[in-house]
C-alpha cells in the first residue's frame, strides 16, 4: 500500500458538482471539463485530498470492482487530471481525509473514469503579453 | 496639455492623479447617467467629437440627472491630450491577458494592447477610467459592449449581480436567457423574436440579478455575421457599420430602429440553450443545470477574464432556473412561438433566499 502522494484539486480550479456531473473550469489553461459517472464520484475525495489507494478503495465501495483492479484506470485518470493542471500532488496529508465508507448497496458496474475536455474557450483567451514599454512615461507603445 | 510630473506611489495616488487630470480637462463633456438595475453610472466623456461610439449601445439605459454610485471617465487621448499618470506597477505584474496586479484591494487594472485601451476601476474612490489612445482606431466590436469590464469589476464582489454572455427575450411578466457557445444560434434565436410579442434585452451580454431572478438589458446592439444577415435581410439597411472589415460583425442599434422592442429587463423563467438542427421546425426539451452552466460559464469567464466569484454566481443562477435545449429550425417564426409556448408552460421561478 502506498500512502503518498496525496492528490488534491489545484487551488486555481473552480468546479461545481451537480447530481450526475461535475463541471470544472481552468482559466489558466483556458479549458473546461465535464466529469460523469466514476470520474464525478472521484472529484469529491480529490477536493479533500487523497492517495491513489484511498481513491481506488473509494471506487470499490461504489462500483462492482476490486480496489486493486480499479487502480490502473485510476492512475490513467489521475495522469490526465494532472496533465490538465486540475490536480496537484503533495506529500503533506490534508487536514481531513475523505471517508471511504462501507460498500454501498446496489453498487454499479465499474466504467473507467473519463475526463471530457472542452477547448473552445481557449480561443477567447489568446495571450497578448505587454511589451515595448515607453521609457518616457512607462506605458506600452502601440505595436 | 502640460501636466505636473507626478509619479504616483500606489493605487490611491494613481487614481487621485488620474482624476485630477480628468477634472481639469477643458474638453470635458456633460455627464450622462446610465442605469443598469440598481447600478447607476455617471459617464463623463473627455475629448472632442461624437460620443456615439460609446453611447449608441447603451442609449436605451440613459436616465435623468441624479446621484450615481460610480463615475466613469472615458478619455480619448487623441483629442484631449490626456494620458494616464506614470504607472506605479511594472508591466511584469501584468499577466498574459493584460490584467494588472495592482497590489491593492479594491483596485483593478487592464491594458488591452491590441486596441491601446486602458481600464482602471478604483472602488474606494467610486471612480473608473476608460482611456483610449485613439477612439477613431477602435475596432467596431469595442463599441458594441462599452464599459463591460468596468461594470463587471464594479459588480464582481457583489453576490447579487453578474454579467453573463447571453441573450435575453421576454415579456414584462417573464422571459428567457439564451446562451451557448459561438455559432449555437443565440443571435439568430434572439433576432427571430423581433417581430413577435417578445421584447429584446440583449443578444450578447446582459446583467442578471441572481436574487430576484431578473435580467437587465445592457446593450441594444444586435451583432450579425453575414449568415445571420442573410436570414434577416430587413436588418441590412439598418447596419451601422456597413463598411466594416470582413472579420467584424455588422451592428444594428435596435433602440434606434425598434425602440418599442428593446426593454430594460424582465423576470427570468428559464435558460434556453439553442442548437441548430438543420431541420425546419423548432422544439424544446429539458436540459440539466450542468448543461446550462457548461453553456454559460466558459465564454462569460473568458470574455470578462473573470474568476471563481463570477463562476459561483452563475452556478447559483443555473440552479434556480429550469434549462431547456432549444432545437431551432429554418422556419424562423417558430422560434418565438416555441419560446412563448415554453413560457406559458413554465412556472414562475422562486428566487433562493
Interface residues (C-beta under 8 A of the other chain):
Chain A: X14 X16 X18 X19 X20 X21 X23 X25 X27 X30 X32 X34 X118 X120 X121 X124 X125 X127 X128 X129 X130 X131 X133 X137 X138 X139 X140 X142 X143
Chain B: X83 X84 X86 X87 X91 X94 X96 X97 X98 X111 X113 X114 X116 X118 X133 X181 X182 X288 X289 X290 X293 X294 X297 X298 X299 X301 X302 X303 X305 X307 X308 X311 X312 X315
